[in-house]
Amino acid sequence: MSKRIAIIGGGNLGSAIAEGLLKSKFNKASEIIVTRRNTSGLNSLKAKGLAITNDNNEAVKKSDVIILAVKPFQVAEVLTGIKHDLTTDKIFISVVTGVLINDLQDIIKRELPLFRAMPNTAIAIQQSMTCICSRNAEERNVKYVNELFKNLGEVVTIDEKLMEAATVLGACGIAYALRFIRANIQGGIEIGFDAATASVIAAQTIKGSAELLIQTGNHPEQEIDKVTTPKGCTIAGLNEMEHRGFSSSLIRGVVASYKKIAKD
Ligand SMILES: NC(=O)c1ccc[n+]([C@@H]2O[C@H](COP(=O)([O-])OP(=O)(O)OC[C@H]3O[C@@H](n4cnc5c(N)ncnc54)[C@H](OP(=O)(O)O)[C@@H]3O)[C@@H](O)[C@H]2O)c1
C-alpha cells in the first residue's frame, strides 16, 4: 500500500501538488488529505475523491508523509500546532520558501528527518522542476521523496544553501518563461496572427526548444547555430534583441530576484 499523504495548506502550490499526485497515480485519491482553514476552496479536490479538512492534527495523525505548503509567515503557528503529532516514523517535507531546516527544527524542538523541496506550479501537470535537500533522513526515505517528486516532473538534489537560488531559477523561472512567451505572442499579433494562433505557436515553439535541450543534452548555442543562416532573419532579430539588452536584462532579473530572497 502507498503511504498516506497530508498536504497542510491547500493553496496554489498545495492544491497543484495534490492534482499532480492524482494525475500521476502515485497515490489513490483516498490516500491524500488536504487542509486549509477555509475548506470551500478545496471543493474541486473533494469532488475528485480527496479528503479535505480544516483540522491539521487529524490530517497529520492519519498520514505517513506531511507536506507543509503554507506561506512562510504562517509556518511557526501551523508547525507549533502539529509538532506533537510529528512522530519520527513520518516523513516531513516543507515546500515553504525561505524557511530553513534549522528554523523548522527550532520550532519542532526535536531531531526529525526533515526535507525541503522547491517545486514549481507545473507540478499540477507533472512537469515540475523540483530541487530537494534533507537532514537526518534515512536512505529509503530519501529514495521515497525523490520518487514522489519524480512522478511530478524532474528532480535535482542540492545543498540547502542553494535553495534560494533554486527558488529563483525553478519557481520564479515559470513567471520569467511565461512573460517571454507573452512577449512573443504580442510580437506575433503585430506581424499578422490572431491572439489564439499566436499563443499556440509561441507556447509550442518554447516547449520544442526546451525539449531539444532536454532530449539532446546540447548547449543552447549549438541549437541556435542551426537556425541562424548567415545574413538571415533569425540572426538579425537575435542581434537586435541583444543590442536592446535581452540576455543582460534576463540575467539582471534573475539576480534581482535572488537579492530579494537570499539570506547570504
Ligand atoms: N506558488 C509557487 O509557485 C511556489 C513555488 C514553490 C514554493 N512555494 C511556497 O509554497 C508555499 C505556499 O504558496 P502558495 O502560493 O500555494 O500560497 P497560498 O496559495 O496562499 O497557499 C497557502 C495556503 O495555506 C492555507 N493555510 C493558511 N493557514 C493555514 C492553517 N493554519 N492551516 C491549514 N492551512 C492554512 C491557506 O488557506 P486558508 O487561508 O483557507 O487557511 C492557503 O490556501 C509558500 O510558502 C511559498 O513560498 C510556492
The ligand as a Gaussian input file, in Angstrom:
#p B3LYP/6-31G(d) Opt

LIG

0 1
 N        3.368000      29.235000      -5.834000
 C        4.582000      28.798000      -6.179000
 O        4.989000      28.800000      -7.349000
 C        5.514000      28.238000      -5.146000
 C        6.628000      27.509000      -5.556000
 C        7.478000      26.969000      -4.606000
 C        7.204000      27.171000      -3.255000
 N        6.135000      27.909000      -2.870000
 C        5.871000      28.087000      -1.433000
 O        4.708000      27.338000      -1.141000
 C        4.004000      27.963000      -0.067000
 C        2.559000      28.157000      -0.471000
 O        2.489000      29.061000      -1.547000
 P        1.130000      29.299000      -2.312000
 O        1.427000      30.150000      -3.484000
 O        0.433000      27.988000      -2.539000
 O        0.327000      30.146000      -1.188000
 P       -1.226000      30.169000      -0.912000
 O       -1.994000      29.993000      -2.176000
 O       -1.513000      31.365000      -0.055000
 O       -1.460000      28.849000      -0.025000
 C       -1.272000      28.786000       1.355000
 C       -2.458000      28.022000       1.893000
 O       -2.261000      27.782000       3.283000
 C       -3.548000      27.772000       3.889000
 N       -3.394000      27.988000       5.308000
 C       -3.087000      29.128000       5.976000
 N       -3.093000      28.930000       7.299000
 C       -3.409000      27.621000       7.483000
 C       -3.571000      26.811000       8.630000
 N       -3.453000      27.302000       9.868000
 N       -3.880000      25.507000       8.440000
 C       -4.043000      24.993000       7.201000
 N       -3.900000      25.724000       6.071000
 C       -3.599000      27.015000       6.218000
 C       -4.301000      28.898000       3.182000
 O       -5.691000      28.669000       3.156000
 P       -6.674000      29.265000       4.273000
 O       -6.408000      30.733000       4.336000
 O       -8.049000      28.893000       3.783000
 O       -6.306000      28.557000       5.511000
 C       -3.777000      28.781000       1.763000
 O       -4.658000      28.013000       0.972000
 C        4.710000      29.274000       0.224000
 O        5.499000      29.128000       1.360000
 C        5.554000      29.507000      -0.999000
 O        6.733000      30.182000      -0.656000
 C        5.263000      28.414000      -3.786000

